[in-house]
Amino acid sequence: MPIIKSAKKRVKQAEVRRQRNYPLRSLLKTNVKKVLLAAAKGSKEEAEKLLPIAYKTIDTAAKKNIIHRKNADNKKSRLARVIASIGKEKPAAVKAVAAKPKAAPAAKKAAAKPAAKKTATAKKTAKKSAKK
C-alpha cells in the first residue's frame, strides 16, 4: 500500500477508472467474439449483421482511450479479413475461437503443489541430527 498521500489518491483514481472502463471493455470482447463465432459457423450473413455493432463498440472504446487507436484499427481489420474469408479456408483467429471449449469455473482442479525445498537452516539441523 502506498504511504504518500498523492500515491493513495492515485490508487483510488485508478480503481474508479478501472470500474468505469470495465463494462465497455467487456462489451467490446463480447461483440468481437460474437462476430468470430458467427464466422466460425460459416454464417456470413449473421457475421455481416454483427459487424457494424462490433465496429461501433471498437470505435467507442478507442474514442474513450480504453484501447489504443491503432489497436482498434487492428481489431477492425482482423474482423474484416475473417468475414472476407468465410467460405474459404478458416484463418487462425476463427479456428482459435471455434476450438476453445467453455470450461466450467467449478470444474478446475487444484494443482498439486510440490513439496517445499529445505531451507539452509533446515539442512544444517538435519546434518546435526544425522551426526548424533
Buried (B, 14 or more C-beta within 10 A) or exposed (E): EEEEEEEEEEEEEEEEEEEEBEEBBEBBEEBBEBBBBBBBEEBBEBBBEBBEEBBEBBBBBBEEEBBEEEEBEEBBEBBEEBBEBBEEEBBEBBEEBEEEEEEEEEEEEEEEEEEEEEEEEEEEEEEEEEEE
